[in-house]
Amino acid sequence: MLNFEIPDSTTNLQINLKLIKTMREYPHLFLDNVSIEAVYGCPPKCIWNGGCVRLPGEKMSSQDVENVFQGYNDNEVSYRLTFTNRLLEESHLKDLYGNMISKIGNSSINAVIVATDTMQQYIRNNYKQYNIIQSICRMYKNLSEINTASEKNLVCLPISFNNDWLTLKSLAHPENAIVLINEYCPISNCEFCQEHYESFSRIALGTCDQYIKCKHQELKDKMLKNNESPNHNVFPTNYRRYEELGITHFKLNGRASSPKQLATLYVKYFAKKEYQNSLYQTLLDF
């Protein structure tokens, strides 16, 4: 089974639930052996949130957060919290909102995605039922680091690994690898990646209000205009090749996307070609 993690947990709750339920009710519309195992993201305005995204909205009430967890968990889907702010210090762990969210979702069906040892240890000490997943924001530098990190936890691989078949064959724990299949950055080893992540971390912490724009935005725009994809992107025609290597976990980029943008992604990566147009409309009917 090919297990997918989709965005975004709160802002697109309804279309995600629509996708999950439609896949179960009408499996013939979708590619064989494809399932949604998790949805990732974070309630807005949480200082623990990380990654290259600035989510809209205000803080959610405890009841609204509970409803999001319940919506996914009732459908046997994990809610994975993106607590991947790379600049967190010990003092930030006292944040009432982050702890409220963590307490509500503290269950073995859910997970916390981490990018620092500080957050990982805090969750292990205080919210013990969560699974821990190592974020791509960790920025592992080599295969040895990946092999060590993936001994016990799922690890999101650097996108430079995606179609590097020799390296993928050398993974010590392919069953714990997550492949990010549609990263928008056109450069697989972007030299500004860390700077980019940390600018969003500062926004989450409230220490600045402007993120650093992608240094390769011009190239990205050109590729989008020409309907070109980066070499590190993965398409359904290659799913089986990953499965043959023992890699069965995949992640779809798209946090802060609109429902229409997500519907486009979902039919592209999950649906059989002959049903894509009709399924697109179905997903938006919620």
VEXDREN-2710 file (C-alpha; in Angstrom, 1 decimal):
% VEXDREN-2710
k/r/px/py/pz
1/MET/0.0/0.0/0.0
2/LEU/1.2/3.5/-0.9
3/ASN/0.5/5.8/2.1
4/PHE/0.1/9.5/1.5
5/GLU/0.3/12.5/3.8
6/ILE/-1.6/15.5/2.6
7/PRO/-1.9/19.2/3.5
8/ASP/-3.3/21.2/5.4
9/SER/-4.9/19.9/8.6
10/THR/-7.1/22.9/9.6
11/THR/-7.5/25.3/6.7
12/ASN/-8.7/22.7/4.3
13/LEU/-10.4/20.3/6.6
14/GLN/-13.5/19.9/4.5
15/ILE/-11.9/19.0/1.2
16/ASN/-9.6/16.6/2.9
17/LEU/-12.4/14.8/4.6
18/LYS/-14.2/14.7/1.2
19/LEU/-11.2/13.1/-0.4
20/ILE/-10.8/10.6/2.4
21/LYS/-14.4/9.5/2.3
22/THR/-14.6/9.5/-1.5
23/MET/-11.6/7.2/-1.7
24/ARG/-13.3/4.7/0.6
25/GLU/-16.7/4.9/-1.1
26/TYR/-15.5/4.9/-4.7
27/PRO/-12.1/3.2/-4.8
28/HIS/-12.4/2.4/-8.5
29/LEU/-11.9/6.1/-9.2
30/PHE/-8.4/6.1/-7.8
31/LEU/-5.0/4.5/-8.5
32/ASP/-4.5/1.0/-7.0
33/ASN/-3.0/0.7/-3.6
34/VAL/-3.2/4.4/-2.8
35/SER/-4.4/5.5/0.6
36/ILE/-4.4/8.6/2.8
37/GLU/-2.6/7.8/6.1
38/ALA/-2.2/11.3/7.5
39/VAL/-2.9/15.0/7.1
40/TYR/-0.2/17.4/8.3
41/GLY/-0.3/21.0/9.4
42/CYS/-0.9/23.2/12.4
43/PRO/-3.6/25.4/13.8
44/PRO/-2.9/29.1/12.8
45/LYS/-1.0/31.5/15.0
46/CYS/0.9/28.7/16.8
47/ILE/4.5/29.8/17.5
48/TRP/5.7/26.2/17.3
49/ASN/4.7/25.9/13.6
50/GLY/7.4/25.8/11.0
51/GLY/8.2/25.1/7.4
52/CYS/7.9/27.5/4.4
53/VAL/4.3/28.6/5.0
54/ARG/2.4/31.5/6.5
55/LEU/-1.1/30.3/7.5
56/PRO/-4.1/32.6/7.5
57/GLY/-6.5/32.8/10.3
58/GLU/-6.6/33.4/14.1
59/LYS/-6.0/31.2/17.0
60/MET/-8.6/28.3/17.3
61/SER/-10.6/27.5/20.4
62/SER/-10.0/24.2/22.2
63/GLN/-13.3/22.9/20.8
64/ASP/-12.4/23.8/17.2
65/VAL/-9.0/22.1/17.6
66/GLU/-10.7/19.0/19.1
67/ASN/-13.1/19.0/16.1
68/VAL/-10.2/18.9/13.7
69/PHE/-8.5/16.0/15.5
70/GLN/-11.8/14.2/15.7
71/GLY/-12.6/14.7/12.1
72/TYR/-9.5/13.0/10.9
73/ASN/-9.2/10.4/13.7
74/ASP/-12.8/9.2/13.3
75/ASN/-11.8/8.4/9.7
76/GLU/-8.7/6.5/10.9
77/VAL/-6.4/9.2/9.6
78/SER/-3.5/10.6/11.6
79/TYR/-3.2/14.4/12.3
80/ARG/0.5/15.3/12.2
81/LEU/1.4/18.5/13.9
82/THR/4.1/20.5/12.1
83/PHE/6.0/21.7/15.2
84/THR/9.0/22.4/13.1
85/ASN/10.0/25.9/14.1
86/ARG/13.8/25.8/13.9
87/LEU/14.3/28.7/16.3
88/LEU/12.5/27.4/19.4
89/GLU/14.1/27.8/22.8
90/GLU/13.2/26.3/26.1
91/SER/11.1/29.4/27.1
92/HIS/8.9/28.9/24.0
93/LEU/7.8/25.5/25.2
94/LYS/5.7/27.2/27.9
95/ASP/3.3/28.6/25.2
96/LEU/-0.2/27.9/26.3
97/TYR/-1.7/27.6/22.8
98/GLY/0.9/25.0/21.7
99/ASN/0.4/23.0/24.8
100/MET/-3.4/23.1/24.5
101/ILE/-3.1/21.8/21.0
102/SER/-0.7/19.1/22.1
103/LYS/-2.9/17.9/25.0
104/ILE/-6.0/17.6/22.8
105/GLY/-4.3/15.4/20.2
106/ASN/-2.2/13.3/22.5
107/SER/-3.0/9.9/21.0
108/SER/-1.0/7.1/19.3
109/ILE/-2.9/7.7/16.1
110/ASN/-1.4/11.2/15.8
111/ALA/2.1/12.4/15.4
112/VAL/4.3/15.5/15.9
113/ILE/6.8/16.4/13.1
114/VAL/9.9/17.9/14.6
115/ALA/12.9/19.8/13.3
116/THR/14.9/20.2/16.6
117/ASP/16.0/18.1/19.5
118/THR/14.4/20.6/21.8
119/MET/10.9/20.0/20.5
120/GLN/11.4/16.3/20.2
121/GLN/12.4/15.8/23.8
122/TYR/9.6/18.1/25.0
123/ILE/7.0/16.0/23.3
124/ARG/8.5/12.7/24.4
125/ASN/8.6/14.0/28.0
126/ASN/5.1/15.6/28.2
127/TYR/2.9/14.1/25.5
128/LYS/4.1/10.5/25.3
129/GLN/1.5/9.0/23.1
130/TYR/2.4/10.9/19.9
131/ASN/4.5/9.3/17.3
132/ILE/7.6/11.4/16.3
133/ILE/8.4/12.2/12.7
134/GLN/11.6/13.8/11.6
135/SER/11.0/16.8/9.3
136/ILE/12.6/17.7/6.1
137/CYS/13.4/21.0/7.9
138/ARG/16.0/19.0/9.9
139/MET/18.1/19.4/6.8
140/TYR/20.0/16.1/7.1
141/LYS/23.2/16.4/5.1
142/ASN/24.0/12.8/4.1
143/LEU/22.9/9.2/3.9
144/SER/24.5/8.3/7.2
145/GLU/22.5/10.9/9.1
146/ILE/19.3/9.7/7.4
147/ASN/20.0/6.0/8.3
148/THR/20.6/6.9/11.9
149/ALA/17.5/9.1/12.2
150/SER/15.3/6.5/10.5
151/GLU/16.1/3.6/12.9
152/LYS/13.0/4.3/15.0
153/ASN/11.1/7.2/13.4
154/LEU/9.7/8.1/10.0
155/VAL/12.0/10.6/8.3
156/CYS/11.1/13.0/5.4
157/LEU/14.0/12.7/2.9
158/PRO/15.8/15.6/1.4
159/ILE/14.3/16.2/-2.1
160/SER/17.8/15.6/-3.6
161/PHE/17.3/11.9/-2.8
162/ASN/14.0/11.6/-4.7
163/ASN/15.2/10.2/-8.0
164/ASP/18.7/9.3/-6.9
165/TRP/18.1/5.5/-7.2
166/LEU/21.6/4.5/-6.0
167/THR/21.2/6.5/-2.8
168/LEU/17.6/5.2/-2.3
169/LYS/18.8/1.7/-2.6
170/SER/21.3/2.4/0.2
171/LEU/18.7/3.4/2.7
172/ALA/19.0/1.2/5.8
173/HIS/15.3/1.7/6.7
174/PRO/13.4/2.4/3.5
175/GLU/10.2/1.5/5.4
176/ASN/10.7/4.6/7.5
177/ALA/11.4/7.0/4.6
178/ILE/8.9/9.7/3.5
179/VAL/9.3/11.1/0.0
180/LEU/8.1/14.6/-0.6
181/ILE/6.9/14.3/-4.2
182/ASN/6.1/17.8/-5.4
183/GLU/8.4/20.3/-3.8
184/TYR/8.0/23.7/-5.5
185/CYS/11.6/24.9/-5.2
186/PRO/13.3/24.1/-8.6
187/ILE/16.7/23.5/-6.9
188/SER/17.1/20.3/-5.0
189/ASN/20.1/21.5/-3.0
190/CYS/19.0/25.1/-2.6
191/GLU/21.7/27.0/-0.8
192/PHE/19.1/29.4/0.7
193/CYS/16.9/26.7/2.2
194/GLN/17.9/27.1/5.8
195/GLU/17.6/30.9/5.6
196/HIS/14.2/30.5/4.0
197/TYR/12.9/28.1/6.8
198/GLU/14.2/30.3/9.5
199/SER/12.5/33.5/8.1
200/PHE/9.2/31.7/8.5
201/SER/10.2/30.6/12.0
202/ARG/10.8/34.2/13.0
203/ILE/7.4/35.2/11.7
204/ALA/5.7/32.4/13.8
205/LEU/7.6/33.7/16.8
206/GLY/6.5/37.3/16.1
207/THR/10.1/38.6/15.8
208/CYS/9.6/39.8/12.2
209/ASP/6.7/40.1/9.8
210/GLN/8.3/39.5/6.4
211/TYR/9.6/36.2/5.1
212/ILE/12.6/36.0/2.8
213/LYS/11.4/35.4/-0.7
214/CYS/12.6/32.4/-2.7
215/LYS/16.0/33.2/-4.3
216/HIS/14.9/31.1/-7.3
217/GLN/11.5/32.6/-7.8
218/GLU/12.2/33.7/-11.3
219/LEU/13.2/30.2/-12.4
220/LYS/10.2/28.8/-10.5
221/ASP/7.8/31.2/-12.3
222/LYS/9.4/30.3/-15.7
223/MET/8.9/26.6/-15.1
224/LEU/5.3/27.1/-14.0
225/LYS/4.6/29.2/-17.1
226/ASN/6.1/26.4/-19.3
227/ASN/4.3/23.7/-17.4
228/GLU/7.7/22.2/-16.4
229/SER/8.5/20.2/-13.3
230/PRO/11.7/20.1/-11.2
231/ASN/13.8/16.9/-11.8
232/HIS/13.2/15.9/-8.2
233/ASN/9.4/15.7/-8.5
234/VAL/7.8/12.3/-8.4
235/PHE/4.8/11.2/-10.6
236/PRO/2.4/8.3/-10.4
237/THR/4.2/6.4/-13.1
238/ASN/7.1/6.0/-10.7
239/TYR/5.2/5.0/-7.6
240/ARG/5.9/1.3/-8.2
241/ARG/9.6/1.8/-8.5
242/TYR/9.7/3.3/-5.0
243/GLU/7.5/0.5/-3.7
244/GLU/10.0/-2.1/-5.1
245/LEU/12.7/-0.4/-2.9
246/GLY/10.5/-0.8/0.2
247/ILE/9.5/2.9/0.2
248/THR/5.7/3.3/0.8
249/HIS/5.3/6.7/2.5
250/PHE/4.8/9.8/0.5
251/LYS/4.1/13.5/1.2
252/LEU/2.2/16.0/-0.9
253/ASN/3.3/19.7/-0.6
254/GLY/0.6/22.3/-0.6
255/ARG/0.0/24.0/2.7
256/ALA/-2.0/27.2/2.5
257/SER/-3.4/26.1/-0.9
258/SER/-6.9/26.9/-1.8
259/PRO/-9.5/24.1/-2.2
260/LYS/-9.3/24.4/-6.0
261/GLN/-5.5/24.1/-5.9
262/LEU/-5.7/21.0/-3.7
263/ALA/-8.4/19.4/-5.8
264/THR/-6.0/19.8/-8.8
265/LEU/-3.2/18.1/-6.9
266/TYR/-5.3/15.3/-5.6
267/VAL/-6.7/14.3/-8.9
268/LYS/-3.2/14.5/-10.5
269/TYR/-1.5/12.3/-7.9
270/PHE/-4.3/10.0/-6.8
271/ALA/-7.0/9.6/-9.5
272/LYS/-7.2/7.4/-12.6
273/LYS/-6.8/9.6/-15.6
274/GLU/-10.3/8.9/-17.0
275/TYR/-12.0/10.1/-13.8
276/GLN/-9.9/13.2/-13.1
277/ASN/-12.3/15.8/-14.4
278/SER/-15.4/14.5/-12.7
279/LEU/-13.5/13.8/-9.5
280/TYR/-12.2/17.4/-9.4
281/GLN/-15.8/18.6/-9.3
282/THR/-16.8/16.0/-6.7
283/LEU/-14.0/17.1/-4.3
284/LEU/-15.1/20.7/-4.4
285/ASP/-18.7/19.8/-3.5
286/PHE/-18.6/19.9/0.3
END
